[in-house]
Amino acid sequence: MATTAIWQAEMIGRHFLAISQVVGDYRYRHYEIMGKAQLRTFSGLHTTLLGYVDQFPVYAVHMDVKKMQHTMQALDKIAAKFQREYVGLTPVNLAITAGVLAVQLGAACLCGNAEAIVNTIEVLNRP
């Protein structure tokens, strides 16, 4: 098994940084319309996604480069989609769902769970 290069892991981390920034921006832009539970949920999503940024280079030695190549390409599209569409998501629960899926994708990547990665990417790519 060829392991993922550090630069590839850092690129994955950058994608999660971009996604986490969008989630954080959403939280601050829609602060007035959210309840306390929703704000706590967004805080947790934002914190988790930011945590992934630092974890990817550490876990790179365990990632299969061939399996992660598809994930890296999909993350390019998903991060761009988040930056383009996420801020306008309404109701707030749709934004929470998308944020949870991003967290699931990060966890699947860190664990190397190919099936979960593919399934989550598939859901995130839906219109």
C-alpha positions as CSV (number, residue, x, y, z in Angstrom):
1,M,0.0,0.0,0.0
2,A,1.4,3.3,-1.0
3,T,0.8,5.9,1.6
4,T,-0.5,9.4,1.0
5,A,2.2,12.1,0.7
6,I,2.1,14.8,3.3
7,W,1.3,17.4,0.7
8,Q,-1.8,15.4,-0.3
9,A,-2.9,15.2,3.3
10,E,-2.4,18.9,3.7
11,M,-4.5,19.5,0.6
12,I,-7.3,17.4,2.1
13,G,-6.9,19.5,5.3
14,R,-7.2,22.7,3.3
15,H,-10.4,21.5,1.9
16,F,-11.8,20.9,5.3
17,L,-10.5,24.3,6.4
18,A,-12.5,25.9,3.6
19,I,-15.6,23.9,4.5
20,S,-15.2,24.8,8.2
21,Q,-14.9,28.5,7.4
22,V,-18.1,28.3,5.4
23,V,-19.9,26.6,8.3
24,G,-18.5,29.2,10.7
25,D,-19.6,32.0,8.4
26,Y,-23.1,30.6,8.2
27,R,-23.3,30.4,12.0
28,Y,-22.4,34.1,12.4
29,R,-24.6,35.3,9.5
30,H,-27.7,33.5,10.7
31,Y,-27.1,34.0,14.4
32,E,-30.3,35.9,15.1
33,I,-32.6,33.3,13.6
34,M,-31.1,30.3,15.4
35,G,-32.1,28.8,18.7
36,K,-29.5,27.9,21.4
37,A,-29.5,24.2,20.4
38,Q,-28.8,25.1,16.7
39,L,-26.0,27.5,17.7
40,R,-24.4,24.7,19.9
41,T,-24.7,22.3,17.0
42,F,-23.0,24.8,14.6
43,S,-20.3,25.4,17.2
44,G,-19.6,21.7,17.4
45,L,-19.6,21.2,13.7
46,H,-17.2,24.2,13.2
47,T,-14.8,23.0,15.9
48,T,-14.8,19.4,14.6
49,L,-14.1,20.5,11.0
50,L,-11.3,22.8,12.2
51,G,-9.8,19.9,14.1
52,Y,-9.6,17.8,11.0
53,V,-7.3,20.3,9.4
54,D,-4.5,19.5,11.8
55,Q,-5.2,15.8,11.9
56,F,-4.8,14.9,8.2
57,P,-1.0,15.3,8.0
58,V,-0.7,13.1,11.1
59,Y,-2.9,10.4,9.7
60,A,-1.3,10.6,6.2
61,V,0.9,7.6,6.9
62,H,-2.2,5.4,7.2
63,M,-4.0,6.6,4.1
64,D,-3.8,4.7,0.9
65,V,-2.8,7.1,-1.9
66,K,-4.9,5.4,-4.6
67,K,-8.0,5.4,-2.5
68,M,-7.5,9.0,-1.4
69,Q,-7.0,10.3,-5.0
70,H,-10.7,10.0,-5.8
71,T,-11.5,11.6,-2.4
72,M,-9.2,14.5,-3.1
73,Q,-10.9,15.2,-6.5
74,A,-14.3,14.9,-4.9
75,L,-13.3,17.3,-2.1
76,D,-12.3,19.9,-4.7
77,K,-15.9,19.9,-5.9
78,I,-17.5,19.6,-2.5
79,A,-15.5,22.5,-1.0
80,A,-16.4,24.7,-4.0
81,K,-20.0,23.7,-3.6
82,F,-20.0,24.6,0.1
83,Q,-18.4,28.0,-0.7
84,R,-21.0,28.6,-3.5
85,E,-24.2,27.3,-1.9
86,Y,-24.0,26.8,1.8
87,V,-24.6,30.3,3.0
88,G,-27.9,30.5,1.3
89,L,-29.3,27.2,2.7
90,T,-32.6,27.5,4.4
91,P,-34.0,26.3,6.6
92,V,-31.2,26.1,9.1
93,N,-31.7,22.4,9.4
94,L,-30.5,21.9,5.8
95,A,-27.3,23.7,6.7
96,I,-26.9,21.5,9.8
97,T,-27.4,18.4,7.7
98,A,-24.8,19.5,5.2
99,G,-22.4,20.3,8.1
100,V,-22.9,16.9,9.7
101,L,-22.2,15.2,6.3
102,A,-18.9,17.1,6.1
103,V,-18.0,15.9,9.5
104,Q,-18.9,12.4,8.6
105,L,-16.7,12.7,5.4
106,G,-13.8,13.9,7.5
107,A,-14.2,11.0,10.0
108,A,-14.4,8.5,7.1
109,C,-11.3,9.9,5.5
110,L,-9.3,9.8,8.8
111,C,-10.4,6.2,9.4
112,G,-9.8,5.2,5.8
113,N,-13.3,3.8,5.5
114,A,-13.7,3.7,1.7
115,E,-17.4,2.7,1.7
116,A,-18.3,5.6,4.0
117,I,-16.2,8.0,2.0
118,V,-18.0,7.0,-1.3
119,N,-21.4,7.1,0.3
120,T,-20.9,10.5,1.9
121,I,-19.5,12.0,-1.2
122,E,-22.5,10.7,-3.1
123,V,-24.9,12.4,-0.7
124,L,-22.9,15.7,-0.7
125,N,-22.9,15.8,-4.5
126,R,-26.7,15.6,-4.8
127,P,-28.4,18.9,-5.8
